[in-house]
Amino acid sequence: MLLSLPTTSRRVAAVLVLTVVLALLPALLLAQAAPAPAPTPTVALDNIASSFQAGASVWLGRLSSIAQRLFISLGTLEVVVSGLLWMLRRDNLDEIAAKFLLKFIVLSFMLTLITAFGYWLPRIIDSFEEAGSRAIGGPTISPSSIIDTGVQLAGLVLRAVNWIGAVQTPTVLVTGLFAAAAALLIEVAYVVIAAMVLLTWIEGFIALGGGVLFLGFAASRWSAAYAENFINYVVSIGIRIFVLYLVVGIGMSVTNDMLPIISAAITTSSDLTPLAQVLGMALLISIVAVRVPLAVAGRVTAQHSFGLAQALRSL
């Protein structure tokens, strides 16, 4: 087809093809190379999560005593205010004693939660994570392994194109250009999925490490809502981790099932349907991973209250 063009047009076409080939040189080298054995999964993102996890342990040890002092200060103020209200209402001694005992039990329970914060609160997130892992029938998901899967899928897309033929056949060149763009978007989609997993983990570690301070506000009727909102937030993180496990588990399963047949499905013809389907699958999984966990967690924990502030006011 190129030989039938005038001399000037052939030169222009040759320059354009050469420019495209040079721009895609890394992809060409990867595509024409013999398939290499699966690389060892990287752990860079997992190391970031581990760093936050280690930092959370340090924060917890330093903030626990501050949270306890804050709780005791606010608890003392709460008891003093309650005593003044009992006197102004002229409650009898039996009622005052009963209310004081109930308030003391509530405050003692919350102080126990602060003291054992490092034991009971991580169990909330861990239980959601374990439920998600059992639901997908697999091990803990890894942000680094998700990115490795995206790289593998993008590499197969590039290798499925006859790049040498793209220099001679315009239709194959169009397919090659679309494949290069699709490979880039596929990798971006899996990076987004990995980022959602990593960000949710980091949120959990920050909440578990620094959140004990917010429980210190649970001793007063005026600030107990902060502690309630924090506990709701921790439950929300757990729900998001659980839903992420379900979404990512299905997404990785679908991807792994498609890897062996992608090379056969994507041909060197002008039909771009297989490429579009693979790209659509990757983008759809990333969109679901971004939106669904947040939506589910928001619906489940919306307007939920443990009634702590109301209980302190009523006693």
C-alpha positions as CSV (number, residue, x, y, z in Angstrom):
1,M,0.0,0.0,0.0
2,L,2.8,2.3,0.8
3,L,4.6,1.6,-2.5
4,S,1.6,2.9,-4.5
5,L,2.0,6.4,-3.0
6,P,4.0,9.2,-4.7
7,T,7.6,9.5,-3.7
8,T,7.0,12.5,-1.4
9,S,4.1,10.8,0.3
10,R,6.1,7.6,0.7
11,R,8.9,9.6,2.4
12,V,6.4,11.3,4.8
13,A,4.8,8.0,5.6
14,A,8.2,6.4,6.2
15,V,9.2,9.3,8.6
16,L,5.9,8.9,10.5
17,V,6.3,5.2,10.9
18,L,9.9,5.6,12.0
19,T,8.9,8.1,14.6
20,V,6.2,5.8,16.0
21,V,8.6,2.9,16.1
22,L,11.3,5.0,17.9
23,A,8.6,6.2,20.4
24,L,7.5,2.7,21.1
25,L,11.1,1.2,21.1
26,P,10.9,-0.1,24.7
27,A,7.5,-1.7,23.9
28,L,8.9,-3.2,20.7
29,L,11.9,-4.7,22.5
30,L,9.6,-6.2,25.2
31,A,7.1,-7.5,22.6
32,Q,9.7,-9.2,20.4
33,A,11.6,-10.7,23.3
34,A,10.9,-14.3,24.2
35,P,8.4,-14.7,27.0
36,A,10.5,-14.6,30.2
37,P,9.6,-16.5,33.3
38,A,7.3,-14.8,35.8
39,P,9.4,-12.2,37.8
40,T,9.6,-12.3,41.5
41,P,6.8,-10.1,42.9
42,T,8.0,-6.8,44.1
43,V,7.3,-5.8,47.7
44,A,7.9,-2.0,47.6
45,L,4.3,-1.1,48.4
46,D,4.1,-3.8,51.0
47,N,7.1,-2.3,52.7
48,I,5.4,1.0,52.8
49,A,2.4,-0.6,54.6
50,S,4.8,-2.4,57.0
51,S,6.5,0.9,57.8
52,F,3.1,2.5,58.8
53,Q,2.3,-0.6,60.8
54,A,5.5,-0.3,62.7
55,G,5.0,3.4,63.2
56,A,1.4,2.7,64.5
57,S,2.9,0.6,67.3
58,V,5.1,3.4,68.4
59,W,2.3,6.0,68.3
60,L,0.1,3.7,70.4
61,G,2.6,3.4,73.1
62,R,3.2,7.1,73.3
63,L,-0.4,8.2,73.1
64,S,-2.1,5.8,75.5
65,S,-0.9,7.6,78.6
66,I,-2.1,11.0,77.1
67,A,-5.5,9.5,76.3
68,Q,-5.8,8.1,79.8
69,R,-5.0,11.5,81.4
70,L,-7.4,13.3,79.1
71,F,-10.1,10.7,79.9
72,I,-9.6,11.1,83.7
73,S,-9.7,14.9,83.4
74,L,-12.9,14.9,81.4
75,G,-14.4,12.2,83.6
76,T,-13.8,14.2,86.7
77,L,-15.4,17.2,85.1
78,E,-18.4,15.0,84.1
79,V,-18.9,13.7,87.6
80,V,-18.7,17.2,89.1
81,V,-21.2,18.6,86.7
82,S,-23.5,15.6,87.2
83,G,-23.3,16.1,91.0
84,L,-24.2,19.8,90.7
85,L,-27.2,18.8,88.5
86,W,-28.3,16.2,91.0
87,M,-28.2,18.8,93.8
88,L,-30.0,21.4,91.8
89,R,-32.8,18.9,91.0
90,R,-32.9,17.9,94.6
91,D,-32.7,14.2,93.8
92,N,-32.9,11.9,96.8
93,L,-29.8,10.1,98.0
94,D,-30.9,6.7,96.6
95,E,-31.3,8.1,93.1
96,I,-28.0,10.0,93.3
97,A,-26.2,6.8,94.5
98,A,-27.8,4.7,91.7
99,K,-26.9,7.3,89.0
100,F,-23.4,7.7,90.3
101,L,-22.9,3.9,90.3
102,L,-24.1,3.6,86.7
103,K,-22.0,6.6,85.6
104,F,-19.0,5.1,87.3
105,I,-19.6,1.7,85.6
106,V,-19.8,3.4,82.2
107,L,-16.7,5.5,82.7
108,S,-14.8,2.5,84.1
109,F,-15.7,0.5,81.1
110,M,-14.5,3.1,78.7
111,L,-11.3,3.6,80.6
112,T,-10.8,-0.2,80.3
113,L,-11.2,0.1,76.5
114,I,-8.5,2.8,76.4
115,T,-6.2,0.7,78.5
116,A,-6.7,-2.4,76.3
117,F,-7.0,-0.4,73.1
118,G,-4.1,-2.2,71.4
119,Y,-5.8,-5.5,72.0
120,W,-9.5,-5.1,71.2
121,L,-9.6,-2.5,68.4
122,P,-7.2,-4.2,66.0
123,R,-9.5,-7.3,66.3
124,I,-12.3,-5.4,64.6
125,I,-10.2,-4.7,61.4
126,D,-8.5,-8.1,61.6
127,S,-11.9,-9.9,61.7
128,F,-13.1,-8.1,58.6
129,E,-9.8,-8.9,56.8
130,E,-10.0,-12.6,57.8
131,A,-13.6,-12.8,56.6
132,G,-12.6,-11.3,53.2
133,S,-9.7,-13.7,52.9
134,R,-11.9,-16.7,53.6
135,A,-14.6,-15.5,51.3
136,I,-12.2,-15.4,48.3
137,G,-10.5,-18.6,49.4
138,G,-7.0,-17.1,49.2
139,P,-4.2,-15.5,51.2
140,T,-3.9,-11.8,52.1
141,I,-4.0,-9.5,49.0
142,S,-0.9,-7.6,48.3
143,P,-0.6,-4.2,46.6
144,S,2.7,-5.2,45.0
145,S,1.3,-8.4,43.6
146,I,-1.6,-6.5,42.1
147,I,0.8,-4.2,40.2
148,D,2.8,-7.2,39.1
149,T,-0.4,-8.7,37.6
150,G,-1.1,-5.5,35.8
151,V,2.5,-5.4,34.4
152,Q,2.1,-9.0,33.2
153,L,-1.3,-8.3,31.6
154,A,0.1,-5.2,29.8
155,G,3.1,-7.1,28.6
156,L,0.9,-9.8,27.1
157,V,-1.1,-7.2,25.3
158,L,2.1,-5.7,23.8
159,R,3.5,-9.1,22.8
160,A,0.3,-10.0,21.0
161,V,1.0,-7.4,18.3
162,N,3.3,-8.0,15.3
163,W,5.4,-4.9,15.7
164,I,7.6,-5.7,12.7
165,G,4.5,-6.0,10.5
166,A,3.3,-2.7,11.9
167,V,6.1,-0.9,9.9
168,Q,4.8,-2.3,6.7
169,T,1.0,-2.5,7.2
170,P,-0.9,0.6,8.3
171,T,-3.8,-1.5,9.7
172,V,-1.4,-3.4,12.0
173,L,0.2,-0.1,12.9
174,V,-3.1,1.2,14.1
175,T,-3.6,-2.0,16.2
176,G,-0.2,-1.6,17.6
177,L,-0.7,2.0,18.6
178,F,-4.0,1.1,20.3
179,A,-2.3,-1.9,22.0
180,A,0.4,0.5,23.4
181,A,-2.2,2.9,24.7
182,A,-4.3,0.0,26.1
183,A,-1.3,-1.5,27.9
184,L,-0.6,1.9,29.6
185,L,-4.2,2.3,30.7
186,I,-4.3,-1.3,32.0
187,E,-1.2,-0.7,34.1
188,V,-2.7,2.6,35.4
189,A,-5.9,0.7,36.3
190,Y,-4.1,-1.9,38.4
191,V,-2.0,0.8,40.0
192,V,-5.3,2.4,41.1
193,I,-6.5,-0.9,42.5
194,A,-3.2,-1.4,44.4
195,A,-3.4,2.2,45.7
196,M,-6.9,1.7,47.1
197,V,-5.7,-1.3,49.0
198,L,-2.6,0.4,50.3
199,L,-4.5,3.6,51.3
200,T,-7.1,1.6,53.2
201,W,-4.4,-0.3,55.0
202,I,-2.6,2.9,55.9
203,E,-5.9,4.4,57.2
204,G,-6.3,1.4,59.4
205,F,-2.8,1.6,60.8
206,I,-3.1,5.4,61.5
207,A,-6.5,4.8,63.2
208,L,-5.1,1.9,65.3
209,G,-1.9,3.9,66.2
210,G,-3.2,7.4,66.8
211,G,-6.9,6.8,67.4
212,V,-6.6,6.0,71.1
213,L,-6.4,9.7,71.7
214,F,-10.0,10.2,70.5
215,L,-11.3,7.6,73.0
216,G,-10.0,10.0,75.7
217,F,-12.9,12.3,74.8
218,A,-15.4,9.5,75.8
219,A,-15.6,10.6,79.4
220,S,-17.7,13.8,78.9
221,R,-21.2,14.2,77.5
222,W,-20.0,17.2,75.4
223,S,-17.1,15.3,73.7
224,A,-18.3,11.7,73.7
225,A,-19.4,12.0,70.1
226,Y,-15.8,12.2,69.0
227,A,-15.1,8.8,70.5
228,E,-18.3,7.4,68.9
229,N,-17.4,8.8,65.5
230,F,-13.9,7.3,65.8
231,I,-15.2,3.8,66.6
232,N,-17.6,4.2,63.6
233,Y,-14.7,5.2,61.5
234,V,-12.7,2.1,62.5
235,V,-15.7,-0.1,61.7
236,S,-15.9,1.6,58.3
237,I,-12.3,0.9,57.6
238,G,-12.9,-2.8,58.4
239,I,-15.9,-2.9,56.1
240,R,-13.9,-1.3,53.3
241,I,-11.1,-3.9,53.7
242,F,-13.7,-6.7,53.6
243,V,-15.3,-5.4,50.4
244,L,-11.9,-4.7,48.8
245,Y,-11.0,-8.3,49.4
246,L,-14.1,-9.4,47.6
247,V,-13.7,-7.0,44.7
248,V,-9.9,-7.6,44.2
249,G,-10.3,-11.3,44.7
250,I,-12.8,-11.5,41.8
251,G,-10.7,-9.1,39.7
252,M,-7.5,-11.0,40.1
253,S,-9.3,-14.3,39.5
254,V,-10.8,-13.0,36.2
255,T,-7.4,-11.5,35.2
256,N,-5.5,-14.8,35.9
257,D,-8.1,-16.7,33.9
258,M,-7.7,-14.4,31.0
259,L,-3.9,-14.3,30.9
260,P,-3.5,-17.6,29.0
261,I,-6.0,-16.7,26.3
262,I,-5.1,-13.0,25.7
263,S,-2.3,-13.8,23.3
264,A,-4.7,-15.9,21.2
265,A,-7.6,-13.5,21.4
266,I,-5.6,-10.4,20.3
267,T,-4.7,-10.8,16.7
268,T,-2.7,-8.6,14.3
269,S,-5.8,-7.8,12.3
270,S,-7.6,-4.5,12.3
271,D,-10.2,-5.8,14.7
272,L,-9.7,-4.0,18.0
273,T,-12.5,-5.6,19.9
274,P,-10.4,-8.0,21.9
275,L,-8.1,-5.2,23.0
276,A,-11.0,-3.0,23.9
277,Q,-12.5,-5.9,26.0
278,V,-9.3,-6.4,28.0
279,L,-9.0,-2.7,28.5
280,G,-12.6,-2.4,29.6
281,M,-12.2,-5.2,32.1
282,A,-9.2,-3.6,33.7
283,L,-10.9,-0.2,33.9
284,L,-14.1,-1.7,35.3
285,I,-12.3,-3.5,38.0
286,S,-10.5,-0.4,39.1
287,I,-13.7,1.7,39.1
288,V,-15.5,-1.0,41.3
289,A,-12.5,-1.1,43.6
290,V,-12.7,2.7,44.1
291,R,-16.4,3.2,44.5
292,V,-18.0,0.1,45.9
293,P,-16.1,-0.3,49.2
294,L,-16.7,3.4,50.1
295,A,-20.4,3.1,49.2
296,V,-21.0,0.0,51.2
297,A,-19.1,1.3,54.3
298,G,-20.9,4.6,54.1
299,R,-24.3,3.0,53.9
300,V,-23.6,0.5,56.8
301,T,-22.2,3.1,59.2
302,A,-24.3,6.1,58.3
303,Q,-25.9,7.9,61.2
304,H,-25.0,5.1,63.6
305,S,-24.5,6.0,67.3
306,F,-23.5,3.9,70.3
307,G,-25.5,6.2,72.6
308,L,-22.6,7.0,74.8
309,A,-23.2,10.8,74.9
310,Q,-26.9,10.2,75.5
311,A,-26.2,7.8,78.4
312,L,-23.9,10.3,80.1
313,R,-26.5,13.0,79.8
314,S,-29.3,10.8,81.2
315,L,-27.3,9.6,84.3
